[in-house]
Amino acid sequence: MEKRTARLYSGELEGVDAKIVEIEADINVGLHAFNIVGLADKALNEAKERVNSALKNTGVKPPNRENRKITINLAPAAMRKTGSQYDLGIAIGYLLATKQIAPFPAEDKLFLGELALDGRLRPVNGALNIAEQAARKGFRSLFLPNENANEASVIKDIRVIPAKTIGDVIDILEKRKPDSAALHEEKAAIAQDALDLSEIRGQENAKRALSIAIAGGHNILLIGPPGVGKSILARAATGLLPMLETNESIEVTKIWSAAGLTDDDLIRTPPFRAPHQSISSVALLGGGPDPRPGEISLAHRGILFLDELPEFQRSTLESLRQPLETGEIKIARIRQKMTFPAMFTLIAAMNPCPCGYYGDPVHECRCSAYEIIKYQKRISGPLLDRIDIQMRVGRVEMGEWDNEIRAHQTPALARKIKEAREMQRERFSRKKESMKTNAHINTSEAKEFIKVDEGARTFFEMTAREALSPRAYYRILKTARTIADLDHAERISEGHLAEAFSYRSRGL
């Protein structure tokens, strides 16, 4: 019997990035068999049953009725293939190879979607990521489930053709239905339901430090006894963050889509992630047998809040040191290496001792000196060195409880922060498009982007400059640059530097 083959394309996620995968279908003489080769995982091997039932219920001859040897090859063979997004491509490839649908030019088309047993198309993870890669590789059409269409159609250089069932895809390919491309529908961005800072009584110094941290993308540690408002301050910070720009929104949505957390729309508000203290290093950083983004990547362009910081496993906290410095996390496997974006602002909170009342003027601390030192040493010096602002949050005086709530603070502060970030963006746009805030200035760029007046220079020479590590020295300068931006100042003054210097004290 004549040998029959077909070739078309689908996509695979590797972390956040996507790869194009070639699907080859071969129908040959032999006893009935249906094999999928090319390092397919269990979910992909089970596609045989989904494809059989879906095609049977669509009204065409399924593979289990074909008394021939059916081989599906996924290339490149050395790359591991995972997931159910190949179902649609395998089914169409089989129909082409058995000549049950008319031939069509497949070299510029990509197929993506999981098949239900009745032929419906179910959504898959990473549609935006794969659409972007397909457009980059010159593909002109992407067939996928309706639920993924709005997300993928953000990419303008490829026609996204949505379908409800495999029958719809067949009708479009055989020109019985028009191949109407999806147009991206911009849904109204929903502002985050954040607490207004004016509703937090007192803590004006902590609010000031928080606004500096958000304006410059600086990491901040809040230290104080239980109940003084550390967690509430962190959650109120979401109202200070500017909305994501379009390129940032696509960047964040790709990460969330790879993790299967999107709802068919772009993410326009900066993410806020608050993992529990019991989280593992893999869940925080990303990875696993089938590597996926962790919490630090899901917090990209937003906030990662770690409450009760010393209660996290020490190894988990130490693993944050590299992403806090570089804004990315590298995951290495035997067969592959991948990089996840992780440019987040860390807000951490902790008590000063196990009972929480060390240094508190009202409650007596019940901890011994050894217990206090042991507790505080759970946070290593190298990790603390990467936290620009370390702020003591004290007890609010009772007289402040009854003060009338003043006018909303968050909108006014958010406007100042937005103006400061626009100044930073303008400053960096001439050299580094990817750099958005002062926290990302590296040491070699400090002279170019951080200008200090003579008074500030003299102040620094008179303070404990020699006692600082080089990292702490440059982090103080970057924090001072942000304070100057909030004041719309071109150069850092002595006051800006003194305030930045005060935030390096742990207050313990």
C-alpha positions, 0 to 999 in steps of 0.5 A: 500500500502507498505510504502516506505522510503529513507534516505540520507544527505545534508548540512546546513551553520550556519554562516561560519560553516557547519552542516550535515542534514539528509533528510528522504523521506516517501511515504505513503497512503493518498490524494496527498500532498507534505510536507517539515518539519523540520523548513524549510524557504520559499526558502526551502519550494519552493523546491517542485515546483523546484523538480516537474518541474526538475524531469518532464523535466528529464523524470521521474515521479514527485511528483505531479503525485504521488497519495500518501502523500509525506513527506520530513523530515529534521533532526535535526528538531530543527535546522533551515534550509535555502536555496536551496541547499537541492533540489538535495537531496530531489529529489534523496530521492523521487526517491529512496523512489518511487523506480524509481532508483536502491537502492545505499548505501547512508550513505557515500554520500552527495548531494548538489545543487539547481535545475533549472526547466529544471533539471540543477544544479545551484551553492550554497553557502558554498560548501567548508565549507560543503565539509570540514565538510562532510570529517570530518564526514566520508562521502566519496562522495559529489555530487554537481554542476559543478560550485562548484567543483573546490572550494570543491575539495580543501578538499582531504579527500572526492571525489567531483563528479560534475554534470551539471544536475540531470539526470547526478547524476541519471546516475552516481548513476545507473552506466551508467556514471563513477563517475569521481572525480573533481581534484582541479585546482590551478589557477594562483594567480593574484597580487592585482593592488596596487599603488606603494608607490614611486608614492606617493610623500613625506609622508616618515614617514607615509609610514614607519608607514604603513610598520610597521603596515602591518609587525606586523598586527597592527591597524593604524590611519592616521590623516590629512587634506584633499588631503594629501594622507591618502586614497591612502596610505591605498590602497597602503598597499595592495601591501605590504601584503604577499600572503596567505598560503594554510591554510589561503587561505582555511580559507578566502575562507570559509568565502567568500563562506558562503557569496556567493562571491567566483568564484569557486577558492581559494582566494589567495590574502589578502582581502581589504574591504572599507565599506561606512560610512553609513554601519549598525552594522549588515552589518559590524559585521555580523548577520541578520535573516539568519546570514552571515559574515559581512565586518570585517569577509570578511576582515579576514587575510587582511585589513579593511579600514575605511575612514572618521572614525568619520562619521561612527555611533558611535555605529557601531565604538564601536562595533569594540572594541571586535573583535579588541581585540579578532580577532573574533566576536560572534553572539548570537541568541535565538536558536544558537550562532556562531563565525565569524573569524575577524582577520584583520588589521584596517587602519582608516583615519580621518580629525582633525576637521569638515572642515579638516584644524585644524593645517594645515599651509596653510589653516585656520581652520574655526571650533570653539574649541567646534566643534573641540572637539566634532568632535574628541570625536566621536572616543572614548578613548577605541577605540583609545586605541586599535589602535597601531599606530596613525600617523599625516599625514602632507601637502606635501611641493610643492618642493616634487611634482616635485621630480623624482619618485624613484625606486619602493618602494613597492617590496623592502618593501614587501620583508622586511615585508615578512621576518619580518612575517617569523620571527614572524611565526617561533617565534610563531610556537612552541606554537600557530599555529594560531598566525601569527603576533606580534599584536596577542600576549596577555599579558600573552605571552609578557614575552616569546615573547618580549625580551627587552634590558637594555637600552630600559627598562631604557628608558621606566622607564624614560618615561610616563609609569605610564600614560599609560593604561596596554593595551597601555603599551603592545601595545607599546611593540608589536609595538616595537617588530615588528620594531625590526623584521624589523631590524632583531634584537632579542631584542628590543633596546631603538631606537625601543621602542622610535619609537613605543612610538612616534606612540601613539601620536594622533597628534591632 
